[in-house]
């Protein structure tokens, strides 16, 4: 065999191996899309029947607060829009409600946002586990603390608890489909490459009883309760509930 023939044979073998490797290469898992919040995305706090701030504590909402269909009188413990007061909770944004009663402005913004919230809840609850997800979808235990999760969809049908730190590692979308969520004292969310805007917790109800940091958008079919006895909870995300959001204070909610 002459040199030219040998060269051509080697080239053909090399190309064949390369083609085989390309064919055998696994496809990357499909990218998980964020939950579409629609017009609810501009609200840090949103509820259907009431937003309460116990003892008029110095809770701070960095974003809009909305209430529908209840009237503005069901918003208690907060001053008016963008007020700076020493007596009550502060909303660094607008307060949107319907009907008569302070402290909000009567607009349709909250009405549209509550409709979007219902769609977002169904979206989050209906997400399937992406093909190729690194960690199994169905969580083996109720306790989230002490675990590290990568982007994906995670399910637990009962009462999920967070005691200590849960770490969300890597850029991408995280959706937790839970029966309910209880964050115990000192329970916190640690973001390592993840962003609060791409973290979603959907549950019947959520209770945050921690003075540590929590992150993500809470989508509740009933209530979100901030109940830390001292220090309050710092939520980077949203508290969106179809009935009530209540604060023991002083808590902080900041739009991501």
C-alpha positions as CSV (number, residue, x, y, z in Angstrom):
1,X,0.0,0.0,0.0
2,X,1.5,3.3,-1.0
3,X,1.7,6.4,1.2
4,X,-1.3,8.1,-0.4
5,X,-3.5,5.1,0.1
6,X,-2.4,4.8,3.8
7,X,-3.1,8.4,4.4
8,X,-6.6,8.1,2.8
9,X,-7.4,5.0,4.9
10,X,-6.3,6.7,8.1
11,X,-8.4,9.8,7.3
12,X,-11.4,7.6,6.6
13,X,-11.1,5.7,9.9
14,X,-10.6,9.0,11.8
15,X,-13.7,10.5,10.3
16,X,-15.7,7.4,11.0
17,X,-14.7,7.4,14.6
18,X,-15.6,11.1,15.0
19,X,-19.0,10.5,13.4
20,X,-19.7,7.6,15.8
21,X,-18.7,9.7,18.8
22,X,-21.0,12.5,17.6
23,X,-23.9,10.0,17.2
24,X,-23.3,8.5,20.6
25,X,-23.0,11.8,22.4
26,X,-25.9,12.2,24.9
27,X,-28.3,15.1,24.3
28,X,-28.3,17.7,27.0
29,X,-31.5,17.8,29.1
30,X,-34.1,20.4,28.0
31,X,-33.9,23.7,29.8
32,X,-36.5,24.2,32.5
33,X,-38.4,27.4,31.9
34,X,-39.4,29.7,34.8
35,X,-42.9,29.8,36.0
36,X,-44.8,32.6,34.1
37,X,-46.1,34.9,36.8
38,X,-47.7,37.3,34.3
39,X,-48.9,40.5,36.0
40,X,-48.3,39.1,39.4
41,X,-44.5,39.5,38.8
42,X,-44.5,43.1,39.9
43,X,-45.9,42.3,43.3
44,X,-43.8,41.4,46.3
45,X,-46.9,40.6,48.3
46,X,-50.3,39.6,46.9
47,X,-53.4,38.2,48.5
48,X,-57.1,37.6,48.0
49,X,-58.7,38.3,51.4
50,X,-56.2,40.1,53.6
51,X,-52.7,41.3,54.3
52,X,-52.0,41.8,58.0
53,X,-49.0,43.2,59.9
54,X,-49.3,42.3,63.6
55,X,-48.8,45.0,66.2
56,X,-48.0,47.5,63.3
57,X,-44.4,46.2,63.4
58,X,-41.8,47.7,61.1
59,X,-42.2,45.2,58.3
60,X,-40.8,46.5,55.0
61,X,-42.1,45.5,51.6
62,X,-39.7,46.5,48.8
63,X,-42.1,46.2,45.9
64,X,-45.8,46.4,45.3
65,X,-48.5,45.1,47.6
66,X,-51.8,44.0,46.1
67,X,-55.2,42.7,47.4
68,X,-58.2,41.4,45.5
69,X,-61.1,40.9,45.8
70,X,-61.2,42.1,49.4
71,X,-61.3,45.9,49.9
72,X,-58.4,48.0,51.2
73,X,-59.7,47.8,54.7
74,X,-58.4,44.2,54.9
75,X,-54.9,45.6,54.6
76,X,-53.9,46.3,58.3
77,X,-50.7,47.5,60.0
78,X,-49.3,49.3,57.0
79,X,-49.1,53.0,56.2
80,X,-50.0,54.4,52.8
81,X,-47.9,54.2,49.7
82,X,-44.2,55.0,50.0
83,X,-44.8,56.4,53.5
84,X,-42.0,56.8,56.0
85,X,-43.5,56.2,59.4
86,X,-42.2,55.0,62.8
87,X,-45.5,53.3,63.6
88,X,-46.3,50.8,60.9
89,X,-45.1,48.6,58.1
90,X,-43.7,50.4,55.1
91,X,-44.4,49.6,51.4
92,X,-41.7,50.9,49.1
93,X,-44.0,50.7,46.1
94,X,-47.7,50.9,45.4
95,X,-50.6,49.5,47.3
96,X,-53.2,48.3,44.9
97,X,-56.7,47.1,46.0
98,X,-60.3,47.4,45.0
99,X,-63.3,49.0,46.6
100,X,-63.1,51.7,49.3
101,X,-60.8,52.0,52.2
102,X,-57.2,53.0,52.9
103,X,-54.3,52.5,52.5
104,X,-54.3,51.5,48.9
105,X,-55.2,53.0,45.5
106,X,-58.3,51.5,43.8
107,X,-57.0,50.1,40.6
108,X,-57.5,46.9,38.6
109,X,-53.8,45.9,38.9
110,X,-54.3,43.6,41.8
111,X,-57.4,42.0,40.1
112,X,-55.3,41.1,37.1
113,X,-52.4,39.9,39.2
114,X,-54.6,37.6,41.3
115,X,-55.9,36.0,38.0
116,X,-52.3,35.6,36.9
117,X,-51.4,34.0,40.3
118,X,-54.0,31.3,39.7
119,X,-52.5,30.5,36.3
120,X,-49.0,30.5,37.8
121,X,-50.0,28.1,40.6
122,X,-51.4,25.6,38.0
123,X,-48.3,26.0,35.9
124,X,-45.9,25.3,38.8
125,X,-48.0,22.4,40.1
126,X,-48.2,20.8,36.7
127,X,-44.5,20.8,35.9
128,X,-43.0,17.3,35.2
129,X,-39.5,16.2,36.1
130,X,-37.2,17.1,33.3
131,X,-35.5,14.3,31.5
132,X,-31.9,13.9,32.6
133,X,-32.4,15.7,36.0
134,X,-29.4,14.9,38.2
135,X,-31.4,14.4,41.5
136,X,-34.6,12.3,41.7
137,X,-37.8,14.4,41.5
138,X,-39.6,12.7,44.4
139,X,-38.0,13.7,47.7
140,X,-37.4,10.7,50.0
141,X,-38.0,12.7,53.2
142,X,-39.8,15.8,54.5
143,X,-36.7,17.6,55.7
144,X,-35.0,19.9,53.1
145,X,-32.3,21.2,55.4
146,X,-28.8,19.8,55.0
147,X,-29.4,19.0,51.3
148,X,-28.0,20.5,48.1
149,X,-30.2,20.7,45.0
150,X,-29.4,21.4,41.4
151,X,-31.9,23.0,39.0
152,X,-35.0,20.9,38.5
153,X,-38.4,20.0,39.8
154,X,-38.8,18.5,43.2
155,X,-41.9,17.0,44.8
156,X,-43.1,16.1,48.3
157,X,-46.8,15.5,48.9
158,X,-46.8,16.1,52.7
159,X,-45.5,18.8,55.0
160,X,-42.0,19.7,53.9
161,X,-39.8,21.3,56.6
162,X,-36.6,23.4,56.4
163,X,-34.4,23.2,59.5
164,X,-30.9,24.6,58.9
165,X,-29.6,25.4,55.4
166,X,-30.8,24.1,52.0
167,X,-28.3,24.9,49.2
168,X,-29.4,25.6,45.7
169,X,-26.4,25.0,43.5
170,X,-26.1,26.2,39.9
171,X,-27.7,28.6,37.5
172,X,-31.2,27.5,36.4
173,X,-34.8,27.1,37.5
174,X,-35.9,25.4,40.7
175,X,-39.5,24.4,41.3
176,X,-40.6,22.8,44.6
177,X,-44.0,21.2,44.5
178,X,-45.0,20.7,48.2
179,X,-48.1,19.8,50.2
180,X,-47.1,22.6,52.5
181,X,-43.9,24.3,53.7
182,X,-42.8,25.0,57.2
183,X,-39.5,26.9,57.7
184,X,-38.3,26.3,61.2
185,X,-36.1,28.7,63.3
186,X,-32.8,29.3,61.6
187,X,-34.0,27.6,58.4
188,X,-32.5,29.3,55.4
189,X,-31.9,29.1,51.6
190,X,-28.3,29.4,50.5
191,X,-27.9,30.4,46.8
192,X,-24.7,29.1,45.1
193,X,-25.0,30.2,41.5
194,X,-28.8,30.2,41.7
195,X,-30.9,33.3,41.7
196,X,-34.0,34.1,43.8
197,X,-35.9,35.1,40.7
198,X,-35.7,31.5,39.4
199,X,-36.8,29.7,42.5
200,X,-40.5,28.8,43.0
201,X,-42.2,27.1,46.0
202,X,-45.8,26.0,45.3
203,X,-47.8,24.7,48.3
204,X,-51.2,24.8,50.0
205,X,-49.7,27.0,52.6
206,X,-46.3,28.2,53.8
207,X,-45.1,29.2,57.3
208,X,-41.8,31.1,57.7
209,X,-40.8,30.9,61.3
210,X,-37.2,31.8,60.8
211,X,-35.0,34.9,61.4
212,X,-32.7,33.8,58.6
213,X,-32.8,34.4,54.9
214,X,-35.3,32.8,52.5
215,X,-35.3,33.0,48.7
216,X,-37.8,32.5,45.9
217,X,-41.4,33.1,45.0
218,X,-43.9,31.4,47.3
219,X,-47.1,30.4,45.4
220,X,-49.8,29.4,47.9
221,X,-53.4,28.3,47.4
222,X,-54.2,29.5,50.9
223,X,-51.9,31.5,53.1
224,X,-48.3,32.7,53.6
225,X,-47.5,33.3,57.3
226,X,-44.4,35.1,58.6
227,X,-44.3,34.0,62.3
228,X,-40.7,34.4,63.5
229,X,-40.9,35.5,67.1
230,X,-37.8,37.7,67.0
231,X,-35.8,39.2,64.2
232,X,-38.3,38.5,61.4
233,X,-37.7,36.8,58.1
234,X,-35.9,38.4,55.2
235,X,-37.4,37.0,52.0
236,X,-35.8,37.8,48.7
237,X,-38.7,36.9,46.4
238,X,-42.5,37.1,46.6
239,X,-45.2,36.1,49.0
240,X,-48.2,35.4,46.8
241,X,-51.3,33.8,48.3
242,X,-54.9,33.3,47.2
243,X,-56.2,34.1,50.6
244,X,-54.0,35.7,53.3
245,X,-50.5,37.0,53.8
246,X,-49.7,37.8,57.5
247,X,-46.6,39.2,59.2
248,X,-45.5,39.0,62.8
249,X,-42.7,41.4,62.0
250,X,-40.4,43.0,61.6
251,X,-40.1,41.1,58.3
252,X,-38.7,42.1,55.0
253,X,-39.9,41.1,51.5
254,X,-37.8,42.3,48.5
255,X,-38.6,41.7,44.9
256,X,-35.8,39.6,43.3
